[in-house]
């Protein structure tokens, strides 16, 4: 290896990020949900993997990325952000402005945790209801045997309607 080139350690591998994306789409199909856009970011908020299924609206990438970025930016899932900030709309607006539009505070942004419980990235999903998006994110992360926050979907995820 050249003395001038040094590999940069990443928090989340491309293999794991790609596996999360593919698992989320597989879970979506198993549950007959609407087509999804799935974005996986590393802990530095860099896009590592993304797929948008045929049939998704054109804003779905921005929404999925915004959910993942919001989770990383606040250090909590977007479900928790929504619940904690429900009575603080001015603060939510300020956060969206500070994040330059990369702040979508509805379920579907899930933190990815390593074996020690440290955040190594986030997945954001958009395409169906927020609870169904979040369900796919959680189950996809768990399928590749990483931790996530939240660690379980809303128990009534499948009852949500657009």
C-alpha positions as a Markdown table, in Angstrom:
| # | Residue | x | y | z |
|---|---|---|---|---|
| 1 | Unk | 0.0 | 0.0 | 0.0 |
| 2 | Unk | 1.2 | 3.5 | -0.9 |
| 3 | Unk | 2.5 | 5.6 | 2.0 |
| 4 | Unk | 0.2 | 8.4 | 0.8 |
| 5 | Unk | -3.0 | 6.4 | 0.8 |
| 6 | Unk | -4.6 | 5.3 | 4.1 |
| 7 | Unk | -8.0 | 3.6 | 4.3 |
| 8 | Unk | -10.7 | 5.4 | 6.2 |
| 9 | Unk | -12.6 | 3.4 | 8.8 |
| 10 | Unk | -16.3 | 3.4 | 8.2 |
| 11 | Unk | -18.9 | 2.9 | 10.8 |
| 12 | Unk | -21.2 | 0.8 | 8.6 |
| 13 | Unk | -20.0 | -1.5 | 5.8 |
| 14 | Unk | -21.4 | -1.3 | 2.3 |
| 15 | Unk | -22.2 | -5.0 | 2.6 |
| 16 | Unk | -24.4 | -4.5 | 5.7 |
| 17 | Unk | -26.0 | -1.3 | 4.3 |
| 18 | Unk | -26.9 | -3.2 | 1.0 |
| 19 | Unk | -28.2 | -6.2 | 3.0 |
| 20 | Unk | -30.5 | -3.9 | 5.0 |
| 21 | Unk | -31.9 | -2.3 | 1.8 |
| 22 | Unk | -32.5 | -5.7 | 0.2 |
| 23 | Unk | -34.0 | -7.1 | 3.4 |
| 24 | Unk | -36.4 | -4.2 | 3.7 |
| 25 | Unk | -37.6 | -4.6 | 0.2 |
| 26 | Unk | -38.1 | -8.4 | 0.7 |
| 27 | Unk | -40.0 | -7.7 | 4.0 |
| 28 | Unk | -42.2 | -5.2 | 2.1 |
| 29 | Unk | -43.0 | -7.7 | -0.6 |
| 30 | Unk | -43.8 | -10.5 | 2.0 |
| 31 | Unk | -46.3 | -8.1 | 3.7 |
| 32 | Unk | -47.7 | -6.8 | 0.4 |
| 33 | Unk | -47.0 | -3.2 | 1.3 |
| 34 | Unk | -46.6 | -0.3 | -1.2 |
| 35 | Unk | -43.2 | 0.1 | -3.0 |
| 36 | Unk | -40.5 | 1.6 | -0.9 |
| 37 | Unk | -37.5 | 3.9 | -1.1 |
| 38 | Unk | -34.8 | 2.8 | 1.4 |
| 39 | Unk | -31.8 | 4.9 | 2.4 |
| 40 | Unk | -29.0 | 3.8 | 4.7 |
| 41 | Unk | -26.6 | 6.3 | 6.1 |
| 42 | Unk | -23.4 | 5.8 | 8.1 |
| 43 | Unk | -22.9 | 7.6 | 11.5 |
| 44 | Unk | -21.5 | 10.6 | 9.6 |
| 45 | Unk | -24.7 | 11.0 | 7.7 |
| 46 | Unk | -23.2 | 9.8 | 4.4 |
| 47 | Unk | -25.4 | 7.8 | 2.1 |
| 48 | Unk | -24.0 | 4.3 | 1.9 |
| 49 | Unk | -26.9 | 2.4 | 0.0 |
| 50 | Unk | -30.2 | 3.4 | -1.6 |
| 51 | Unk | -32.8 | 1.8 | -3.7 |
| 52 | Unk | -36.2 | 3.1 | -4.9 |
| 53 | Unk | -38.6 | 0.5 | -6.1 |
| 54 | Unk | -40.6 | 0.9 | -9.3 |
| 55 | Unk | -43.8 | 2.7 | -8.5 |
| 56 | Unk | -42.4 | 5.1 | -5.8 |
| 57 | Unk | -43.1 | 8.8 | -6.0 |
| 58 | Unk | -40.2 | 11.1 | -6.8 |
| 59 | Unk | -40.0 | 12.6 | -3.3 |
| 60 | Unk | -39.5 | 9.3 | -1.6 |
| 61 | Unk | -35.7 | 9.5 | -1.7 |
| 62 | Unk | -35.7 | 12.8 | 0.0 |
| 63 | Unk | -38.2 | 11.6 | 2.6 |
| 64 | Unk | -36.3 | 8.4 | 3.3 |
| 65 | Unk | -32.9 | 10.2 | 3.6 |
| 66 | Unk | -34.6 | 12.9 | 5.8 |
| 67 | Unk | -35.9 | 10.3 | 8.2 |
| 68 | Unk | -32.5 | 8.6 | 8.5 |
| 69 | Unk | -30.7 | 12.0 | 8.9 |
| 70 | Unk | -33.2 | 13.2 | 11.5 |
| 71 | Unk | -32.6 | 10.0 | 13.6 |
| 72 | Unk | -28.8 | 10.5 | 13.4 |
| 73 | Unk | -29.1 | 14.2 | 14.0 |
| 74 | Unk | -31.1 | 13.8 | 17.2 |
| 75 | Unk | -29.7 | 10.5 | 18.3 |
| 76 | Unk | -33.1 | 8.8 | 18.5 |
| 77 | Unk | -35.6 | 7.2 | 16.2 |
| 78 | Unk | -38.0 | 9.4 | 14.3 |
| 79 | Unk | -40.9 | 7.8 | 16.1 |
| 80 | Unk | -39.4 | 9.1 | 19.4 |
| 81 | Unk | -38.7 | 12.5 | 17.8 |
| 82 | Unk | -42.3 | 12.7 | 16.7 |
| 83 | Unk | -43.6 | 11.8 | 20.2 |
| 84 | Unk | -41.2 | 14.0 | 22.1 |
| 85 | Unk | -41.7 | 17.1 | 19.9 |
| 86 | Unk | -45.5 | 16.8 | 19.2 |
| 87 | Unk | -46.3 | 19.7 | 21.4 |
| 88 | Unk | -43.3 | 21.8 | 20.1 |
| 89 | Unk | -44.0 | 22.6 | 16.4 |
| 90 | Unk | -41.8 | 25.7 | 16.5 |
| 91 | Unk | -38.8 | 23.6 | 17.6 |
| 92 | Unk | -39.6 | 21.0 | 14.9 |
| 93 | Unk | -39.6 | 23.8 | 12.3 |
| 94 | Unk | -36.3 | 25.2 | 13.6 |
| 95 | Unk | -34.7 | 21.7 | 13.5 |
| 96 | Unk | -35.9 | 21.3 | 9.9 |
| 97 | Unk | -34.4 | 24.7 | 9.0 |
| 98 | Unk | -31.1 | 23.8 | 10.7 |
| 99 | Unk | -31.0 | 20.5 | 8.9 |
| 100 | Unk | -31.6 | 22.2 | 5.6 |
| 101 | Unk | -34.6 | 20.0 | 4.9 |
| 102 | Unk | -33.0 | 16.8 | 6.0 |
| 103 | Unk | -35.3 | 16.4 | 9.0 |
| 104 | Unk | -38.5 | 14.3 | 8.6 |
| 105 | Unk | -39.8 | 13.6 | 12.1 |
| 106 | Unk | -42.2 | 10.7 | 11.5 |
| 107 | Unk | -41.7 | 7.0 | 12.0 |
| 108 | Unk | -39.5 | 5.3 | 9.5 |
| 109 | Unk | -36.1 | 6.6 | 10.6 |
| 110 | Unk | -34.4 | 3.9 | 12.7 |
| 111 | Unk | -30.9 | 3.9 | 14.3 |
| 112 | Unk | -28.6 | 1.0 | 13.6 |
| 113 | Unk | -26.5 | -0.1 | 16.6 |
| 114 | Unk | -23.4 | -2.3 | 16.9 |
| 115 | Unk | -22.9 | -5.0 | 19.5 |
| 116 | Unk | -21.9 | -2.4 | 22.1 |
| 117 | Unk | -25.1 | -0.4 | 21.5 |
| 118 | Unk | -23.2 | 2.4 | 19.7 |
| 119 | Unk | -24.9 | 4.1 | 16.7 |
| 120 | Unk | -23.2 | 3.1 | 13.5 |
| 121 | Unk | -25.8 | 4.5 | 11.1 |
| 122 | Unk | -29.5 | 4.8 | 10.3 |
| 123 | Unk | -32.0 | 3.6 | 7.8 |
| 124 | Unk | -34.9 | 5.7 | 6.5 |
| 125 | Unk | -37.8 | 4.3 | 4.6 |
| 126 | Unk | -40.6 | 5.9 | 2.8 |
| 127 | Unk | -43.4 | 4.6 | 0.6 |
| 128 | Unk | -46.2 | 3.3 | 2.8 |
| 129 | Unk | -47.6 | 4.6 | 6.1 |
| 130 | Unk | -44.9 | 5.7 | 8.5 |
| 131 | Unk | -45.6 | 2.8 | 10.9 |
| 132 | Unk | -45.2 | 0.3 | 8.0 |
| 133 | Unk | -42.0 | 2.0 | 6.8 |
| 134 | Unk | -40.6 | 1.7 | 10.3 |
| 135 | Unk | -41.7 | -2.0 | 10.6 |
| 136 | Unk | -39.6 | -2.8 | 7.4 |
| 137 | Unk | -36.6 | -0.8 | 8.7 |
| 138 | Unk | -36.6 | -2.6 | 12.1 |
| 139 | Unk | -37.1 | -6.0 | 10.7 |
| 140 | Unk | -34.4 | -5.5 | 8.0 |
| 141 | Unk | -31.8 | -4.4 | 10.6 |
| 142 | Unk | -32.7 | -7.3 | 12.8 |
| 143 | Unk | -32.5 | -9.7 | 9.9 |
| 144 | Unk | -28.8 | -8.9 | 9.4 |
| 145 | Unk | -28.2 | -9.3 | 13.2 |
| 146 | Unk | -27.5 | -5.7 | 14.1 |
| 147 | Unk | -29.3 | -3.8 | 16.9 |
| 148 | Unk | -31.7 | -1.0 | 16.3 |
| 149 | Unk | -33.6 | 1.8 | 18.1 |
| 150 | Unk | -36.4 | 1.3 | 18.4 |
| 151 | Unk | -36.0 | -2.4 | 18.9 |
| 152 | Unk | -39.7 | -3.2 | 18.1 |
| 153 | Unk | -42.3 | -1.7 | 15.8 |
| 154 | Unk | -45.5 | -0.2 | 16.8 |
| 155 | Unk | -47.6 | -3.3 | 17.7 |
| 156 | Unk | -50.4 | -1.9 | 15.5 |
| 157 | Unk | -48.1 | -1.2 | 12.5 |
| 158 | Unk | -50.2 | -3.2 | 10.1 |
| 159 | Unk | -53.5 | -1.4 | 11.0 |
| 160 | Unk | -52.1 | 2.0 | 9.9 |
| 161 | Unk | -53.8 | 3.5 | 6.8 |
| 162 | Unk | -52.7 | 6.2 | 4.3 |
